[in-house]
Amino acid sequence: MSIKAIARRYATALADVVEKNGQTEQVKQELEQWKNMLEENQDMMTFFRNPIFYHHDKEKILEELIQRSKTSRITANFLRVLLQNNRFVILPEINEEFVNVLEDRQGIMSAHVVSARELSENEKEDLRKSLEKRTGKKIKLSLSVNPDIIGGIIATVGSTVYDGSVRTRLEVLKKRLIAS
């Protein structure tokens, strides 16, 4: 099973618990803080990943970190389960999936758009409306610029890619010309 699939299972289970207890935003913020802490401190990530260190030593360190960070009971228990199941080091992936699960349940879909140049506010809004109409969901846009696509945009919404770049159109035209 892929890390993404495993992360999705843990994220879904956590989302069920936090929604039932009304602590969605608090746990979401805490998981983001823990993810950032692990990503910024590679020594800590190495410690938790390394099988040379005893499990009880990892538990002690985790408990101390939980106490220092004043983490909520739900988040603390979730972190303990991850450590117990040797999944603590995939917390960044679980956090990403957790956010996706919550947004999906709220009818929000993330879309990543690559354009050849910076888009104006009107273009962003038109693009958002177009994608919302196409998907039937509220769209949360993330944007990046890549001049290599020459013009147009490439939008990734879920697992679907809408490629309207000039570069791709030129490549298709080139293939047609070569084939003729």
N, C-alpha and C positions, 0 to 999 in steps of 0.2 A: 504494500500500500504506500502511496506517495506521501511525502511530508505534508503537502497541501491537504490531502484527504484526511490525514490524521488530525491536522490542525483544525480542519472544518468540524470534525466530530467533537473535539474538546470545546471549540468556540460555540457550537450549537447547544451543547449541554450547559455551558456557563450562561449563555443568553437566556435559556429557559429558567434557570435559577434566579438570575438578577431581575428579570421581568416579573416573576412571581413575587419577589420581595421588594420591588420598587426601588432598586439601587442601581439601575442601569448606568446613569451618568457617573456616579461615584466610582463604580468598578471600572468603567471605561477609562476614566482619568487615571486611576491607579495602575491599570495594566499598561497604559501608555508610559507612565513614569518608570515602571519596572522594565519595560522593553528598552527605553532610552538608557537606563542604568546599565543594562547588560550590553547593549551595543557600544556604549562609550567606554566600558571597562572590559577590555578583552581578557585581562588576567582573571577576572571573575568568571567570565564565560568559559575560559580554559579550565578553571578549577571544577566547575560543575559538569563539564563535558568529560573530563579525564577519569578513566576507571581506576587509576592508581590510588586516588583518594577514597577513603572509606565512606560508605553511605552515611554513617552516623555523623561524620565530620561535616558532610554537606548539609545534613539536617540542622546541626548546631549553627552553622553559618547562616542558613536560611532563616532560622528562628530569630537570630540576632538582627538580621536585616529587616525582618517583619516588625520586630519591636521598635527598632530605630525609625522606621518609616511610618509607623502608626497606621499600618494597612488595615482595612476593614476585615471583619471576620470572613466574609464570603471570598474576598480576594486572597486572604491568607490561606484559607482552606484549599482554594483552587491551586495555589502555588505549591502547597504541600502534596497534593495529589499528583501534580506534574512531576515533582521530584521523586515521589514514590514510584511512579510509572516510567521513570527515565525519559521524561518528555520536557523537562525544564528548559533545556537549551533550544527548544523550538518555540519558546514564548513569543519571539518577534512574529513568527508566522501565525501563531494562534491569535495574537492581538490583531493582526491584519484581517484574519478570517472573522474574528469576533465583531469588528467594525462592519464588515461586509454583511454578516448575518443580521445585525441590528438594522442596518440601512435597508436590507432586503425586506425585512418585516415591516418597515415603515414605508415601503413602496418607493425607496430611493435607490437609484442605480448609479454607479460611478462610471464615468467615461473619461478616457485619456485621449486628448487631441494633440496631434503634432501638426504644426503649420510651418510654412517656409518663413513666415515673418510674424511679428507680434500682432495679435488680433485686437481690433478696437472693441470697446464695450458693446456697441451695437452688434457687431459681428458675433461676439460671444453669446449675447442674448438670443440672437437669431438662431445660432447653432444649437444652443440649449433647447429652445422651443422645437426646433426640427427633430432633434433626438428624442425629446419627450413625446412628440407626436408619433414617431416611429416605434418607440418602445412601450408607450402607454404608462411610463413611470416617470417620476420626478428624477431629474438628472443632476448629479454633482460633477462639475467639470474640473479636470486638472489639465493644465496646458503646458506645452513645451514647444520650443522653436528649433527647427532643424532645416537650415537653408539647403541642404542636399536634396530635399524633395522638390526643389525648384519652385513649385507653386501648389496651391490647393491645400487639402488637409488629409490626414489619416486619423480616423476616429476609431478607438477600440472601446466597445461597450459590451461588458461581460466577456463572452468568448467570441463575439462577432467583431470583425474588422471591416470598416467602411473605408476603402482606399480611393480617394479622389485626388491623388497627387499627380502633378504633371510628370514627374519622373516615371511613375508606373504607366501612365498613358503612353509616354515615349517608348518605354520598353515593350509594351504590347504592340505598338506600331512597328517597331524594329523587327519583332518576331514575325509579324504578318508580311513585311517586305521581304525578309529572308526566305520565308516559306513559299512566296510566289515565284 
